[in-house]
Amino acid sequence: MSWKKVKLGDLCTIEKGKTGIQKAISGEYPLVVTAEDRKSHNEYQFDDEAVIIPLVSGTGHGHASIKRLHFQSGKFALGTILCAVIPKDKSVLNAEYLFRFLNLNKERELVDRMKGMANVTLPIKEIAKIEIPLPSLEEQIVFVEKYGLLETDSDDISYELDYQLNLIKQLRQAFLREAMQGELVKSTNTKETGQQLLAKIKAEKAQLISEKKLKKEKESPPITEDEIPFEIPEHWAWCRLGEICTKVTDGFHHTPKKLKEGKIYISPKHLKNNSINWSSCDYISEIDHNYLVKKTSPRKGEILIANRGTVGVPALIDIDEEFSFQNLALIGFNQSFLNNKFIFFYLIKSIDEIVEKFVNGGLQPMLSNVVLRTIPIPLPPLHEQEQIVAKIEDLMAFCEDLELSIKESQGYNEMLLQQVLREALQV
């Protein structure tokens, strides 16, 4: 079927929003903004069915993008950085049909029309130039109904895939829980004990203190039965994190000036999915950097954990290059006695409980160094730590393969829906 194409400016009125989002007064009318959820306002600007299009880039400086369009009906207010596209004659153009078409083709029809090098915007005159296929009103309504049915089926599939991803998340936690309880790997040598290892670590720390390479710390109180979260094998030992670490410290207490180049600087925003995103790191001056490095000296294999604001994301340092940091705690230890990944996996497994029990609330939640030092941790002999880490890595790789397969299915589901709808529109 061949449908004629008509310019949007000939079919619709296109009007910019008038409500400053920061100045909106909460009220009875929906206020459409760029976010998915509506705000509210005490006055309305439109009383109609409309397609809402953002007029500014959704990803900021120098990059053209539109995250979402909205369909809105009835009385509503509209933010100043969006516009409403409203059919002039509803017997010719169905507003929901228009929304579906523009949503399916927003990259080609909207994003590609955005202008500007720094502040990227979508001019209303460019929206007016868009040509849309115009079937009969009856065919538009049938398309909208079929779209709804396909979308429902697609949503059902997406829900099931999301459920499977959540099961994998639970499976990861189950593996980590069993590992830290000594149930994942059965030791063949129980002559070496966690108690002996703890004694070696304490002796080494005492030697470093006598050589003035470490500062003397206040002795940790014994772990009480109430503090022990689960049972461990008899040849393991419970200890506090501070007892086995040579370093529990933090970074800047103020925000240094950011530069376009210089020394690497990171903060909690750079910790994602228990790893450090170095590609998005910031930079600071050598003077600021040297001040912190002398204080902390982060090393490859040590652990960072977000301790202010977004609390509780641990990550292993995986580079040899010097860097500085803020709102992160640094945990260091002698890796001849301890497998860094064993401690890392324990923190991943326990971080939710640690945050719930120990994090102070307020405007900026905080996990203090003092609290970190007191956290109970199970201590197997070193050879058993290494066996446990190897087993966990195998199981995590298995989970990652499952997760990748499910995410690919999610992508295929979305692509199939979009393709079916595009073919229905012959675009």
C-alpha positions, 0 to 999 in steps of 0.5 A: 500500500502506498500512502502519501507523505505530508509535512508535519507543519501542514497537519499540526500546530507546534507550540513551545511550553511556557512553564519554567520547571523550577518555578512550577507550583504544585497543583492539579494539572500534569506538568510534562517534563523531559523525565519519564514521570510527570510533575504537576502545576497549578495551571494548564497550557493545553487541553488536547491530545499532543505529542511532546518533543524535547527541544534540547539534547538529552545527554548534554554538551555537544551531543545530539540525543533525545531520550524519550517522547511523551503522549499527553491528553487532557489539560496539562502544562508543558516545560519550556524546553519541550514543545507540543505537536497537536493535529489540527484536524483529528479526522485527518491525523490521529495524535497517538498514531503520530506519537507512534510514528515519531517514537519509532523514527526519532533518530532519523526524523528528530535527532538528525535535525538537531543543531548546534556545536555546544548547546544542541537544540531541535528547532521547531521549524525543523520539526515542521519539515518532517514528512509522515506517511498518512493513511486513512484515519481508520488505518491509523486507528487500526495501526495504533490498536495493533501496536498496543497488542504487539507492545503488550506481548513484547512487555510480557517477554521483557518482564520474563527476561527481567525476572531471569536477570534478577534470578541470576543476580540472586544466584551470584549472591548464593554462590558468594554466600556459600563461598564465605561459609566454606561450603563452596570448596572443601579443604583437603588440608585443615592443618593450616588454620585461619588462626595461624594465618591471623597470628602471622598477620598480627606479627608482621604488623607488629614488626612494621610498627616497630620499624615505624612503617605503620602507625600503632592502632588501637587494639580491636575488641574481641568479636562477640557472638552477636556479631558473627553473621554465620557459621564457618569451618572450625579451622577458619577464624573470625577477625575484624577487617582492621586486624588484617589490613595495613591500610584503611584510609580515605581520600580528599575531604574537599573537591579539588579543581578539575582540569582537562588534563593532568593527574588521574582523579576518581570519585564514587561516580567512577565505580560501576558494577564493582569495577573502576571506569578509568575511561571517564576519570577526571584530572587534577593538578600535580600539586593536589595529586601529590598531597593525596598520594603521599597520604594514601599511596593506592596500589594495584590489587588494593580495594576502593569502596565508596564511603560517602554519598552513594555508599557501598560500591567496592572495586579492585584497583587494576592499574599500576598508575598513580591516581588520587580520589575523593569520597572513597575508602582505600583498603590495603593489605599484605597480599603475601598473606591475603588473596585480595579477591577473597576480601573483595568478594566478601565485601560484594557479598556483604555490602548491603548488610554492612550499609544497612547496619553501619552507615550513618544517615543524614544528607550525605550517608557515610561509612567511616574508616573506624566502622570499616576497621570493625567489620567482621570477616571470615579468614580461611588459610591462604591456599583455601582463599585461592581455591575459593577465589578460583571457584567463584571466578568460574561461577561468575563467568558462568553467570555472566554468560547467562546474563549476556544471553538474556540481554541479547534476547532483550535486544532481539525482542525490542528490535523485532517489535520495532521492525514489525512496526516499521514494516507496518508503516512502510518506512 
